[in-house]
Amino acid sequence: MKRLALFCALFALASLVAFGADISGKWTSEGMGKGGPQTFTFKVSGSSLTGAVQGGRGGPAEIANGTIEGDNVSFEVTRDMGDRGKFTTKYKGTVSGNTMKLTAETEGRGSREITLTKQ
């Protein structure tokens, strides 16, 4: 009986790790870039990540192509900058508790490091 209980507990723990951390909710960036701090609102369903970002330059935008596996997260945000065209930023990083460390890379503009804190 003890073995069955131990097996069930280990299976439950492994299932949580496989699907990833639950990062659902609001996260705010540190620092004041050219467009100010940003607020990311994430929605997680299994390993799929969606949501929206507010603040920064270009107005609000949807989060697309998002995944979360364990503590690893990745997603894209495309902003329409009018006559300057559309720019897609690819975010990739890790989650540790209430902190998310991301590398944001925009084609033609290089990459930058961003730290988000859960609100």
N, C-alpha and C positions, 0 to 999 in steps of 0.2 A: 504494500500500500504506500509506503514511504517513497519507493522508487517511482511509482506512478505520479505522486504529487510533485516530486522533484522534476520529473520529465515534463509535466504540464507547466510548471513554473519556468523552466528553461525554454520551452517552446514559445511561451507568451513573451518572454524577454527577447528572444531572437526575432519574433514577428515585429516587435516595436522597432528594433534596430534596422530591419530590412526596409520598413516603410519610411523611416526617417523621423527626425525631430518634428514636433508640431510647432511650426513657426507662425501659425495663423494669428492675425491681429496686426496692430500698428507698430511700426519700427521707424525711428527717426535717425537721420544721419547727423554725424558730428560735423563741426566746421561750417564755415560760411563761404562756399564757393561763389562764383560769379552770380548764380541764381539763388543763393541762400540755401538753408537746410531743406532736405526733402523728407517727406513722410511716405513710407511704403506700407500699403495695406495688403497683406498676403492672405490667400485662402488656399488651404491644403486639402487635397482629396487623394488619399493613397500616396503615390509618389509624384502626383501632378500638382504643380504650383501655378496659381493665377493671382490676379489682383490688379492693383493700380498704384501709381506714384503721383504725388502732388508736390508742388513746389519746384524750385529749380527753373531753368529756362525752358521755354516752349510749352508751358501749361501742363495740365494733367495728361497722363498717358496710361495705357493698359500694359500689364505685364503679360508677355507671351512666351511660349516654348519653355515654360518653367518645369524643373524637376528637382526633387529632393530625395537623396539616397543617404541614409544614415545622417551624418552631420554635414554632408556636402550639398550645396545648393547652387543652381544655375538658372538664369532666366534672361530675357531680352526685353528692352523697352525701346520702341520706335517713336520719335517725336517729329512732328511736322513743323519745320521752321519757316514756313511760307516760301518766299522767293529763294531762300537758301537751300531748299529741298528737305528731304527726310533723312534723319540720322538714327541709326540703330546702335544702341549701346548694349554690349553683352556683359553680364555680371556673372561672376563665378567666385565661390568662396566657401567658408565653413561657419557653422553655428556652434557656439559654446555657451550654454545657459541663456542669458539675456543679451548676449553680444553676438553680432554677425560681422565677420571681416570679409570684405569683398574686394575683388579687383574688377574695375569697370573699364572696358575697352571699347572705344569708338573708332571705327575705321577712319584712318587719316588723321586722327588726333592723339593716338597713343593710349596709354593706360594710366589709371590712377587708383589709389587705395582708398577705400571707404569703410568706415565703421558705423554700423547701425546698432541702436539700443532699443530693446523692446519697451514699449510704453504700457 
